[in-house]
Amino acid sequence: MSLARLRERLEAAATDPELRRLGPGLQASLRLENGGDALVLRLDAGEPLFLATDAPADIVLAAAPEAWDQALASPPPPRFHAFTAFAIANPDFTLTGDPLQIARARPVLERLFEQVAASEPAPATEVPRDLRQVASRYHRLETAEGPCDLFVESAGSGVPILFLHTAGADARQFHGQLADIGLGRSWRMIAPDMPFHGRSMPPMGWRGEPYRLNAARYLGWCVAIIEQIAGDKVVVAGGSMGAAMALLLAAERPDLVAGVVAIEPPFQSKGRRNPYQHHVGIHAGLHNSSFVRGLMSPTSPLDQRRRAAWIYSQGAPEIYSGDLAFYSEEFDGALIAPRIDTKRTPVALLCGTYDYSATPEDGQKLAALMPGAALRVMDGLGHFPMCENPDLFRPHLVAALDHIAA
């Protein structure tokens, strides 16, 4: 394959106004190699400009023609759909250059290749929602670190579901479920912003030291929420980091858990932390929101993907990286899953095909260690199915809740 089709897509993407928002002050050049062919672009201030093919470049992304063909497919297969997927999860691509410069250019590069991979939205049945049914208030939560004013959103009535957000995010990820009129008829949905996240401040005993999440700290928060706010056994529905905690709660405190819906659960999700998620030389709001953007499906609606990434642009310093200390470095599904008795605590695992952080293969490994667990592979969904495409996600969530209820 020549790079003609790739150049055509990039030229169309160059007029995108979002690039200017993502690249203020950027000075970088990119070389795309395809065997003996190449394209070179300047990316200054988020405005792509093609240069001569022999021009020097700060960043080089190389792949064989067959790999570029897959990246240009509609839709592209998983791991061929996003710049960060190329960089950290696809061995068919080679990325070279100064890591600091790559981190600075990541927001622009992620948006550029998001447009290269543009695909028709996956069909889904539109779900009746009304965000006005969501109530919110602060609760005084007593924790081992001291009292914390925890922001909690809730909706509906019935059996309580505790929604646990992903690393570095907050409960806004679950607005699609909290606003779901049908779900609200059967379930009392509870979605907190964890301490340090979103609208919840740090516990009052925090002294400003570096933030690191570990299993004991996170478990203590969740036990306190269940005992002091939910007041009953809960179905724990967590995404990513929240899925890891849902499994840990089922292993450590089955007396508090009526069931688990693990949304994009990791097995051993190593390598998700990098030094530029919290670095004085990097705009964390731009970098971290783009770092997660490539984890979403190219067939999820673009406006929903933007909203999902928007949450990450607003995280406090170091919180995303500190959460990944638990998710990516400490949690080990090989140790936790065998401790769960699915006859006592039913488990459903929901895995999106475009998620390269917690893959369907990870779900299969977890299910093999938990006989009786239900595994659903969600075609056309990525790492944030509850907010990147809540309509397509809904039937999978309902099936998981039916499994627990049965």
VEXTI-858913 format. One record per residue (C-alpha): residue in one letter; z, y, x; residue number from 1. Coordinates in Angstrom, 1 decimal. Example, Ala and Ser with C-alpha at 12.3 -4.5 7.8 and 13.67 -1.06 7.14 Angstrom:
+------+--------+--------+--------+-----+
! code !      Z !      Y !      X ! pos !
+------+--------+--------+--------+-----+
!    a !    7.8 !   -4.5 !   12.3 !   1 !
!    s !    7.1 !   -1.1 !   13.7 !   2 !
+------+--------+--------+--------+-----+
//
This chain:
+------+--------+--------+--------+-----+
! code !      Z !      Y !      X ! pos !
+------+--------+--------+--------+-----+
!    m !    0.0 !    0.0 !    0.0 !   1 !
!    s !   -0.7 !    3.5 !    1.2 !   2 !
!    l !    1.8 !    6.2 !    0.6 !   3 !
!    a !   -0.6 !    8.0 !   -1.8 !   4 !
!    r !    1.3 !    7.0 !   -5.0 !   5 !
!    l !    4.7 !    7.8 !   -3.4 !   6 !
!    r !    3.4 !   11.3 !   -2.4 !   7 !
!    e !    2.1 !   11.8 !   -5.9 !   8 !
!    r !    5.5 !   11.0 !   -7.4 !   9 !
!    l !    7.3 !   13.2 !   -4.8 !  10 !
!    e !    4.9 !   16.1 !   -5.4 !  11 !
!    a !    5.7 !   15.9 !   -9.2 !  12 !
!    a !    9.4 !   15.8 !   -8.4 !  13 !
!    a !    9.3 !   18.8 !   -6.1 !  14 !
!    t !    9.2 !   21.2 !   -9.0 !  15 !
!    d !   12.5 !   19.9 !  -10.5 !  16 !
!    p !   15.0 !   22.7 !  -10.9 !  17 !
!    e !   18.0 !   20.5 !  -10.3 !  18 !
!    l !   17.0 !   20.1 !   -6.6 !  19 !
!    r !   17.8 !   23.8 !   -6.0 !  20 !
!    r !   21.3 !   23.3 !   -7.4 !  21 !
!    l !   21.9 !   20.2 !   -5.2 !  22 !
!    g !   20.6 !   21.6 !   -1.9 !  23 !
!    p !   22.1 !   25.1 !   -1.3 !  24 !
!    g !   22.1 !   25.8 !    2.5 !  25 !
!    l !   20.5 !   22.5 !    3.3 !  26 !
!    q !   18.2 !   22.3 !    6.4 !  27 !
!    a !   16.8 !   18.8 !    6.9 !  28 !
!    s !   13.6 !   16.9 !    7.2 !  29 !
!    l !   12.7 !   13.4 !    6.0 !  30 !
!    r !   10.2 !   10.9 !    7.3 !  31 !
!    l !    9.1 !    8.1 !    5.0 !  32 !
!    e !    7.4 !    5.2 !    6.9 !  33 !
!    n !    5.2 !    2.5 !    5.5 !  34 !
!    g !    3.9 !    0.3 !    8.3 !  35 !
!    g !    1.5 !    2.6 !   10.1 !  36 !
!    d !    1.5 !    5.4 !    7.5 !  37 !
!    a !    4.1 !    8.1 !    7.1 !  38 !
!    l !    5.0 !   11.2 !    5.0 !  39 !
!    v !    7.2 !   14.0 !    6.3 !  40 !
!    l !    9.0 !   16.5 !    4.1 !  41 !
!    r !   11.2 !   19.5 !    4.7 !  42 !
!    l !   14.1 !   19.7 !    2.2 !  43 !
!    d !   15.4 !   23.2 !    3.0 !  44 !
!    a !   17.6 !   24.5 !    0.2 !  45 !
!    g !   16.4 !   21.7 !   -2.0 !  46 !
!    e !   12.8 !   22.7 !   -2.0 !  47 !
!    p !   10.6 !   19.8 !   -0.7 !  48 !
!    l !    7.6 !   20.8 !    1.4 !  49 !
!    f !    5.2 !   18.4 !    2.9 !  50 !
!    l !    4.6 !   18.7 !    6.7 !  51 !
!    a !    2.1 !   17.1 !    9.1 !  52 !
!    t !    2.8 !   13.4 !    9.6 !  53 !
!    d !    3.5 !   13.9 !   13.3 !  54 !
!    a !    6.2 !   16.5 !   12.6 !  55 !
!    p !    9.7 !   15.7 !   13.9 !  56 !
!    a !   12.3 !   14.5 !   11.3 !  57 !
!    d !   16.1 !   14.4 !   11.1 !  58 !
!    i !   16.1 !   11.4 !    8.7 !  59 !
!    v !   13.8 !    8.4 !    8.7 !  60 !
!    l !   13.5 !    5.9 !    5.8 !  61 !
!    a !   11.2 !    2.9 !    6.6 !  62 !
!    a !   10.1 !   -0.1 !    4.6 !  63 !
!    a !    7.2 !   -2.5 !    4.4 !  64 !
!    p !    4.4 !   -1.8 !    1.8 !  65 !
!    e !    5.8 !   -4.5 !   -0.5 !  66 !
!    a !    9.2 !   -2.8 !   -0.7 !  67 !
!    w !    7.6 !    0.5 !   -1.5 !  68 !
!    d !    5.6 !   -1.2 !   -4.2 !  69 !
!    q !    8.8 !   -2.4 !   -5.8 !  70 !
!    a !   10.3 !    1.1 !   -5.6 !  71 !
!    l !    7.3 !    2.4 !   -7.5 !  72 !
!    a !    7.4 !   -0.2 !  -10.2 !  73 !
!    s !    8.4 !    0.9 !  -13.7 !  74 !
!    p !   11.2 !    0.0 !  -13.9 !  75 !
!    p !   12.0 !   -0.8 !  -10.3 !  76 !
!    p !   14.1 !   -3.9 !   -9.8 !  77 !
!    p !   17.8 !   -3.5 !   -8.8 !  78 !
!    r !   18.4 !   -2.1 !   -5.3 !  79 !
!    f !   14.9 !   -0.6 !   -5.3 !  80 !
!    h !   15.8 !    2.2 !   -7.7 !  81 !
!    a !   17.8 !    4.8 !   -5.8 !  82 !
!    f !   18.1 !    6.3 !   -2.3 !  83 !
!    t !   21.7 !    5.2 !   -1.8 !  84 !
!    a !   20.7 !    1.7 !   -2.9 !  85 !
!    f !   18.1 !    1.7 !   -0.2 !  86 !
!    a !   20.6 !    3.0 !    2.3 !  87 !
!    i !   23.6 !    0.6 !    1.8 !  88 !
!    a !   22.4 !   -2.3 !   -0.4 !  89 !
!    n !   18.8 !   -3.1 !    0.4 !  90 !
!    p !   17.9 !   -4.9 !    3.6 !  91 !
!    d !   14.2 !   -4.2 !    3.0 !  92 !
!    f !   14.8 !   -0.5 !    3.9 !  93 !
!    t !   16.0 !    0.9 !    7.2 !  94 !
!    l !   17.6 !    4.4 !    7.3 !  95 !
!    t !   18.2 !    6.2 !   10.6 !  96 !
!    g !   19.4 !    9.7 !   11.4 !  97 !
!    d !   22.6 !   11.7 !   12.0 !  98 !
!    p !   25.1 !   10.4 !    9.4 !  99 !
!    l !   26.4 !   13.9 !    8.8 ! 100 !
!    q !   22.9 !   15.2 !    8.1 ! 101 !
!    i !   22.2 !   12.2 !    5.7 ! 102 !
!    a !   25.4 !   13.0 !    3.8 ! 103 !
!    r !   24.4 !   16.7 !    3.5 ! 104 !
!    a !   21.0 !   15.7 !    2.2 ! 105 !
!    r !   22.1 !   12.9 !    0.0 ! 106 !
!    p !   22.3 !   15.0 !   -3.3 ! 107 !
!    v !   18.7 !   16.1 !   -2.9 ! 108 !
!    l !   17.5 !   12.7 !   -1.7 ! 109 !
!    e !   19.2 !   10.9 !   -4.6 ! 110 !
!    r !   17.6 !   13.2 !   -7.2 ! 111 !
!    l !   14.2 !   13.0 !   -5.5 ! 112 !
!    f !   14.1 !    9.2 !   -5.6 ! 113 !
!    e !   15.7 !    9.2 !   -9.1 ! 114 !
!    q !   12.4 !   10.8 !  -10.2 ! 115 !
!    v !   10.3 !    8.4 !   -8.1 ! 116 !
!    a !   11.9 !    5.6 !  -10.0 ! 117 !
!    a !   11.5 !    7.3 !  -13.4 ! 118 !
!    s !   11.3 !    4.8 !  -16.2 ! 119 !
!    e !   11.3 !    4.6 !  -20.0 ! 120 !
!    p !   14.8 !    4.5 !  -21.5 ! 121 !
!    a !   16.0 !    1.0 !  -22.4 ! 122 !
!    p !   15.8 !    0.6 !  -26.2 ! 123 !
!    a !   19.2 !    0.7 !  -28.0 ! 124 !
!    t !   20.5 !    1.1 !  -31.5 ! 125 !
!    e !   21.9 !    4.6 !  -32.1 ! 126 !
!    v !   25.7 !    4.4 !  -32.8 ! 127 !
!    p !   27.5 !    6.8 !  -35.3 ! 128 !
!    r !   30.0 !    8.8 !  -33.3 ! 129 !
!    d !   32.2 !   11.8 !  -33.9 ! 130 !
!    l !   34.1 !   13.2 !  -31.0 ! 131 !
!    r !   36.3 !   15.1 !  -33.5 ! 132 !
!    q !   38.2 !   11.9 !  -34.2 ! 133 !
!    v !   39.6 !   11.9 !  -30.7 ! 134 !
!    a !   43.1 !   13.4 !  -30.3 ! 135 !
!    s !   44.6 !   14.4 !  -27.0 ! 136 !
!    r !   48.1 !   15.3 !  -25.7 ! 137 !
!    y !   50.3 !   15.3 !  -22.7 ! 138 !
!    h !   52.9 !   12.6 !  -22.2 ! 139 !
!    r !   55.9 !   12.8 !  -19.8 ! 140 !
!    l !   55.5 !    9.6 !  -17.8 ! 141 !
!    e !   58.3 !    8.4 !  -15.6 ! 142 !
!    t !   57.0 !    6.8 !  -12.4 ! 143 !
!    a !   58.5 !    5.6 !   -9.2 ! 144 !
!    e !   57.2 !    8.8 !   -7.5 ! 145 !
!    g !   58.8 !   11.0 !  -10.1 ! 146 !
!    p !   57.9 !   12.4 !  -13.5 ! 147 !
!    c !   54.2 !   13.0 !  -14.3 ! 148 !
!    d !   52.6 !   14.9 !  -17.1 ! 149 !
!    l !   49.9 !   12.5 !  -18.1 ! 150 !
!    f !   46.9 !   13.6 !  -20.2 ! 151 !
!    v !   45.9 !   10.9 !  -22.7 ! 152 !
!    e !   43.1 !   10.8 !  -25.3 ! 153 !
!    s !   43.3 !    8.4 !  -28.2 ! 154 !
!    a !   41.4 !    7.5 !  -31.4 ! 155 !
!    g !   41.4 !    4.9 !  -34.1 ! 156 !
!    s !   44.1 !    2.4 !  -35.3 ! 157 !
!    g !   44.8 !   -1.3 !  -34.9 ! 158 !
!    v !   45.3 !   -3.4 !  -31.8 ! 159 !
!    p !   45.6 !   -1.1 !  -28.8 ! 160 !
!    i !   43.0 !   -1.0 !  -26.1 ! 161 !
!    l !   43.9 !    0.7 !  -22.8 ! 162 !
!    f !   40.8 !    2.1 !  -21.2 ! 163 !
!    l !   41.1 !    2.5 !  -17.4 ! 164 !
!    h !   38.5 !    4.8 !  -15.7 ! 165 !
!    t !   36.7 !    4.2 !  -12.5 ! 166 !
!    a !   37.6 !    5.4 !   -9.0 ! 167 !
!    g !   37.6 !    9.2 !   -8.6 ! 168 !
!    a !   36.9 !    9.8 !  -12.3 ! 169 !
!    d !   38.8 !   10.3 !  -15.6 ! 170 !
!    a !   39.0 !    9.3 !  -19.2 ! 171 !
!    r !   35.9 !   11.3 !  -20.2 ! 172 !
!    q !   33.9 !    8.2 !  -19.2 ! 173 !
!    f !   35.1 !    6.6 !  -22.4 ! 174 !
!    h !   34.1 !    9.3 !  -24.8 ! 175 !
!    g !   31.3 !    7.2 !  -26.1 ! 176 !
!    q !   33.9 !    4.5 !  -27.2 ! 177 !
!    l !   36.6 !    6.9 !  -28.3 ! 178 !
!    a !   34.2 !    8.7 !  -30.6 ! 179 !
!    d !   32.7 !    5.5 !  -32.0 ! 180 !
!    i !   33.5 !    5.5 !  -35.7 ! 181 !
!    g !   33.1 !    1.7 !  -36.1 ! 182 !
!    l !   35.4 !    0.9 !  -33.2 ! 183 !
!    g !   38.0 !    3.3 !  -34.5 ! 184 !
!    r !   38.4 !    1.3 !  -37.7 ! 185 !
!    s !   39.7 !   -1.8 !  -35.8 ! 186 !
!    w !   41.1 !   -0.6 !  -32.5 ! 187 !
!    r !   43.7 !    2.0 !  -31.4 ! 188 !
!    m !   41.9 !    3.3 !  -28.3 ! 189 !
!    i !   44.0 !    4.9 !  -25.5 ! 190 !
!    a !   42.4 !    6.5 !  -22.5 ! 191 !
!    p !   44.6 !    8.2 !  -19.9 ! 192 !
!    d !   43.6 !   10.4 !  -16.9 ! 193 !
!    m !   45.5 !    8.7 !  -14.1 ! 194 !
!    p !   47.9 !   10.8 !  -12.0 ! 195 !
!    f !   45.8 !   13.0 !   -9.6 ! 196 !
!    h !   42.7 !   12.6 !  -11.8 ! 197 !
!    g !   41.0 !   14.8 !  -14.3 ! 198 !
!    r !   43.5 !   16.7 !  -16.4 ! 199 !
!    s !   46.6 !   14.8 !  -15.1 ! 200 !
!    m !   48.4 !   16.6 !  -12.2 ! 201 !
!    p !   50.0 !   14.7 !   -9.3 ! 202 !
!    p !   53.6 !   13.4 !   -9.9 ! 203 !
!    m !   56.2 !   16.1 !   -9.3 ! 204 !
!    g !   57.5 !   14.4 !   -6.2 ! 205 !
!    w !   54.2 !   14.5 !   -4.4 ! 206 !
!    r !   54.5 !   16.4 !   -1.1 ! 207 !
!    g !   50.8 !   17.0 !   -0.4 ! 208 !
!    e !   50.4 !   14.1 !    1.9 ! 209 !
!    p !   47.0 !   12.2 !    2.1 ! 210 !
!    y !   46.3 !   10.3 !   -1.1 ! 211 !
!    r !   45.9 !    6.5 !   -0.9 ! 212 !
!    l !   45.9 !    4.2 !   -3.9 ! 213 !
!    n !   47.2 !    0.7 !   -3.5 ! 214 !
!    a !   47.9 !   -2.1 !   -5.9 ! 215 !
!    a !   51.6 !   -1.5 !   -6.2 ! 216 !
!    r !   51.2 !    2.2 !   -7.0 ! 217 !
!    y !   48.4 !    1.7 !   -9.5 ! 218 !
!    l !   50.2 !   -1.3 !  -11.1 ! 219 !
!    g !   53.3 !    0.8 !  -11.5 ! 220 !
!    w !   51.4 !    3.6 !  -13.3 ! 221 !
!    c !   49.7 !    1.1 !  -15.7 ! 222 !
!    v !   53.0 !   -0.7 !  -16.5 ! 223 !
!    a !   54.6 !    2.7 !  -17.3 ! 224 !
!    i !   51.7 !    3.7 !  -19.6 ! 225 !
!    i !   51.8 !    0.4 !  -21.5 ! 226 !
!    e !   55.6 !    0.5 !  -21.9 ! 227 !
!    q !   56.1 !    4.2 !  -22.4 ! 228 !
!    i !   52.9 !    5.3 !  -24.3 ! 229 !
!    a !   51.2 !    2.2 !  -25.9 ! 230 !
!    g !   54.5 !    0.6 !  -26.8 ! 231 !
!    d !   52.9 !   -2.8 !  -27.3 ! 232 !
!    k !   50.8 !   -5.5 !  -25.6 ! 233 !
!    v !   47.3 !   -4.1 !  -25.0 ! 234 !
!    v !   43.8 !   -5.2 !  -24.4 ! 235 !
!    v !   43.0 !   -3.7 !  -21.0 ! 236 !
!    a !   39.3 !   -2.5 !  -20.7 ! 237 !
!    g !   38.8 !   -1.1 !  -17.3 ! 238 !
!    g !   35.7 !   -0.1 !  -15.4 ! 239 !
!    s !   35.2 !   -0.9 !  -11.7 ! 240 !
!    m !   38.5 !    0.1 !  -10.1 ! 241 !
!    g !   39.9 !   -0.2 !  -13.6 ! 242 !
!    a !   38.4 !   -3.6 !  -14.0 ! 243 !
!    a !   40.2 !   -4.7 !  -10.8 ! 244 !
!    m !   43.5 !   -3.4 !  -12.2 ! 245 !
!    a !   42.9 !   -5.1 !  -15.5 ! 246 !
!    l !   42.6 !   -8.4 !  -13.7 ! 247 !
!    l !   45.6 !   -7.6 !  -11.6 ! 248 !
!    l !   47.7 !   -6.8 !  -14.7 ! 249 !
!    a !   46.7 !  -10.1 !  -16.2 ! 250 !
!    a !   47.9 !  -11.9 !  -13.1 ! 251 !
!    e !   51.1 !   -9.9 !  -12.5 ! 252 !
!    r !   52.2 !   -8.9 !  -16.0 ! 253 !
!    p !   50.6 !  -11.2 !  -18.6 ! 254 !
!    d !   53.5 !  -10.3 !  -20.9 ! 255 !
!    l !   52.0 !   -6.8 !  -21.3 ! 256 !
!    v !   48.3 !   -7.9 !  -21.7 ! 257 !
!    a !   46.7 !   -9.3 !  -24.8 ! 258 !
!    g !   43.3 !   -9.6 !  -23.1 ! 259 !
!    v !   41.0 !   -8.2 !  -20.4 ! 260 !
!    v !   37.6 !   -6.6 !  -20.7 ! 261 !
!    a !   36.5 !   -6.2 !  -17.0 ! 262 !
!    i !   33.6 !   -3.8 !  -17.0 ! 263 !
!    e !   31.7 !   -4.1 !  -13.7 ! 264 !
!    p !   34.5 !   -6.1 !  -12.0 ! 265 !
!    p !   34.4 !   -6.4 !   -8.2 ! 266 !
!    f !   34.9 !   -9.7 !   -6.3 ! 267 !
!    q !   35.2 !   -8.2 !   -2.8 ! 268 !
!    s !   33.4 !   -4.9 !   -2.9 ! 269 !
!    k !   33.6 !   -4.0 !    0.8 ! 270 !
!    g !   32.0 !   -1.0 !    2.4 ! 271 !
!    r !   32.2 !    1.4 !   -0.6 ! 272 !
!    r !   34.2 !    4.0 !    1.4 ! 273 !
!    n !   32.5 !    6.3 !    3.9 ! 274 !
!    p !   34.0 !    9.2 !    5.9 ! 275 !
!    y !   31.8 !   11.8 !    4.1 ! 276 !
!    q !   33.4 !   11.3 !    0.7 ! 277 !
!    h !   36.2 !   13.5 !    2.1 ! 278 !
!    h !   35.1 !   15.6 !    5.1 ! 279 !
!    v !   35.3 !   19.3 !    5.9 ! 280 !
!    g !   31.6 !   19.4 !    6.7 ! 281 !
!    i !   30.4 !   18.1 !    3.3 ! 282 !
!    h !   30.5 !   19.5 !   -0.2 ! 283 !
!    a !   32.4 !   16.7 !   -1.8 ! 284 !
!    g !   31.4 !   17.7 !   -5.4 ! 285 !
!    l !   27.7 !   17.4 !   -4.5 ! 286 !
!    h !   28.0 !   14.4 !   -2.3 ! 287 !
!    n !   30.3 !   12.2 !   -4.4 ! 288 !
!    s !   28.4 !   12.8 !   -7.6 ! 289 !
!    s !   25.2 !   11.8 !   -6.0 ! 290 !
!    f !   26.8 !    8.8 !   -4.2 ! 291 !
!    v !   27.6 !    7.3 !   -7.6 ! 292 !
!    r !   24.3 !    8.4 !   -9.3 ! 293 !
!    g !   22.4 !    5.7 !   -7.5 ! 294 !
!    l !   24.7 !    3.1 !   -9.0 ! 295 !
!    m !   23.3 !    3.7 !  -12.5 ! 296 !
!    s !   20.3 !    2.2 !  -14.1 ! 297 !
!    p !   17.0 !    4.1 !  -14.0 ! 298 !
!    t !   16.5 !    3.1 !  -17.6 ! 299 !
!    s !   19.7 !    4.8 !  -18.8 ! 300 !
!    p !   19.1 !    8.2 !  -20.5 ! 301 !
!    l !   18.9 !   10.9 !  -17.9 ! 302 !
!    d !   21.2 !   13.3 !  -19.7 ! 303 !
!    q !   23.8 !   10.6 !  -19.9 ! 304 !
!    r !   23.5 !    9.8 !  -16.2 ! 305 !
!    r !   23.9 !   13.5 !  -15.4 ! 306 !
!    r !   27.1 !   13.6 !  -17.5 ! 307 !
!    a !   28.4 !   10.5 !  -15.8 ! 308 !
!    a !   27.8 !   12.1 !  -12.4 ! 309 !
!    w !   29.2 !   15.4 !  -13.5 ! 310 !
!    i !   32.7 !   13.9 !  -13.8 ! 311 !
!    y !   32.5 !   13.0 !  -10.1 ! 312 !
!    s !   31.5 !   16.6 !   -9.1 ! 313 !
!    q !   34.9 !   17.8 !  -10.4 ! 314 !
!    g !   37.3 !   15.4 !   -8.6 ! 315 !
!    a !   40.1 !   16.8 !   -6.4 ! 316 !
!    p !   39.8 !   16.4 !   -2.7 ! 317 !
!    e !   40.2 !   12.9 !   -1.3 ! 318 !
!    i !   40.9 !   11.3 !   -4.7 ! 319 !
!    y !   37.6 !    9.3 !   -4.8 ! 320 !
!    s !   38.0 !    8.1 !   -1.3 ! 321 !
!    g !   41.7 !    7.4 !   -1.8 ! 322 !
!    d !   41.0 !    5.3 !   -4.9 ! 323 !
!    l !   38.4 !    3.2 !   -2.9 ! 324 !
!    a !   41.2 !    2.2 !   -0.6 ! 325 !
!    f !   42.4 !    0.0 !   -3.4 ! 326 !
!    y !   39.0 !   -0.9 !   -4.9 ! 327 !
!    s !   37.0 !   -1.6 !   -1.8 ! 328 !
!    e !   39.5 !   -2.5 !    0.9 ! 329 !
!    e !   42.6 !   -4.1 !   -0.8 ! 330 !
!    f !   41.4 !   -5.8 !   -4.0 ! 331 !
!    d !   40.3 !   -9.4 !   -3.5 ! 332 !
!    g !   39.1 !  -11.3 !   -6.6 ! 333 !
!    a !   39.2 !  -14.6 !   -4.7 ! 334 !
!    l !   43.0 !  -14.2 !   -4.6 ! 335 !
!    i !   43.6 !  -12.6 !   -8.1 ! 336 !
!    a !   41.3 !  -14.5 !  -10.4 ! 337 !
!    p !   42.8 !  -18.0 !   -9.8 ! 338 !
!    r !   46.2 !  -16.6 !  -10.9 ! 339 !
!    i !   45.0 !  -15.7 !  -14.4 ! 340 !
!    d !   45.6 !  -18.1 !  -17.2 ! 341 !
!    t !   42.7 !  -17.4 !  -19.6 ! 342 !
!    k !   44.3 !  -19.5 !  -22.3 ! 343 !
!    r !   47.2 !  -17.1 !  -22.4 ! 344 !
!    t !   45.2 !  -14.0 !  -21.5 ! 345 !
!    p !   41.6 !  -14.2 !  -22.5 ! 346 !
!    v !   39.1 !  -12.5 !  -20.1 ! 347 !
!    a !   35.6 !  -11.1 !  -20.6 ! 348 !
!    l !   33.5 !  -10.0 !  -17.7 ! 349 !
!    l !   30.7 !   -7.5 !  -18.2 ! 350 !
!    c !   28.2 !   -7.0 !  -15.3 ! 351 !
!    g !   25.2 !   -4.7 !  -15.2 ! 352 !
!    t !   22.0 !   -5.8 !  -13.4 ! 353 !
!    y !   21.6 !   -2.4 !  -11.6 ! 354 !
!    d !   25.1 !   -2.4 !  -10.2 ! 355 !
!    y !   25.1 !   -3.1 !   -6.4 ! 356 !
!    s !   28.8 !   -2.4 !   -6.0 ! 357 !
!    a !   30.1 !   -5.0 !   -8.5 ! 358 !
!    t !   27.1 !   -7.3 !   -9.1 ! 359 !
!    p !   26.4 !  -10.0 !  -11.6 ! 360 !
!    e !   26.8 !  -12.4 !   -8.7 ! 361 !
!    d !   30.3 !  -11.1 !   -8.3 ! 362 !
!    g !   31.0 !  -11.7 !  -12.0 ! 363 !
!    q !   29.8 !  -15.3 !  -11.6 ! 364 !
!    k !   32.2 !  -15.8 !   -8.7 ! 365 !
!    l !   35.1 !  -14.5 !  -10.7 ! 366 !
!    a !   34.2 !  -16.6 !  -13.8 ! 367 !
!    a !   34.1 !  -19.7 !  -11.6 ! 368 !
!    l !   37.7 !  -19.1 !  -10.7 ! 369 !
!    m !   38.8 !  -18.4 !  -14.2 ! 370 !
!    p !   37.8 !  -21.3 !  -16.5 ! 371 !
!    g !   37.4 !  -20.0 !  -20.0 ! 372 !
!    a !   36.4 !  -16.5 !  -19.0 ! 373 !
!    a !   33.3 !  -15.1 !  -20.8 ! 374 !
!    l !   30.6 !  -13.6 !  -18.6 ! 375 !
!    r !   27.9 !  -11.3 !  -20.0 ! 376 !
!    v !   25.2 !  -10.0 !  -17.7 ! 377 !
!    m !   24.0 !   -6.6 !  -19.2 ! 378 !
!    d !   20.3 !   -6.2 !  -18.5 ! 379 !
!    g !   19.3 !   -2.6 !  -17.8 ! 380 !
!    l !   22.8 !   -1.2 !  -17.2 ! 381 !
!    g !   24.5 !    0.0 !  -14.0 ! 382 !
!    h !   28.0 !    0.6 !  -12.7 ! 383 !
!    f !   29.0 !    3.0 !  -15.5 ! 384 !
!    p !   27.6 !    1.4 !  -18.7 ! 385 !
!    m !   30.3 !    2.9 !  -21.0 ! 386 !
!    c !   29.0 !    6.4 !  -20.2 ! 387 !
!    e !   25.5 !    6.1 !  -18.7 ! 388 !
!    n !   24.2 !    4.3 !  -21.9 ! 389 !
!    p !   27.0 !    3.8 !  -24.4 ! 390 !
!    d !   24.6 !    2.7 !  -27.2 ! 391 !
!    l !   23.2 !   -0.2 !  -25.1 ! 392 !
!    f !   26.7 !   -1.0 !  -23.8 ! 393 !
!    r !   28.3 !   -1.3 !  -27.3 ! 394 !
!    p !   27.1 !   -4.8 !  -28.3 ! 395 !
!    h !   28.4 !   -6.1 !  -25.0 ! 396 !
!    l !   31.8 !   -4.5 !  -25.6 ! 397 !
!    v !   32.0 !   -5.7 !  -29.1 ! 398 !
!    a !   31.2 !   -9.3 !  -28.0 ! 399 !
!    a !   33.9 !   -9.1 !  -25.3 ! 400 !
!    l !   36.4 !   -7.9 !  -27.9 ! 401 !
!    d !   35.4 !  -10.7 !  -30.3 ! 402 !
!    h !   36.0 !  -13.2 !  -27.5 ! 403 !
!    i !   39.5 !  -11.8 !  -27.0 ! 404 !
!    a !   40.2 !  -11.8 !  -30.7 ! 405 !
!    a !   39.0 !  -15.3 !  -31.1 ! 406 !
+------+--------+--------+--------+-----+
//
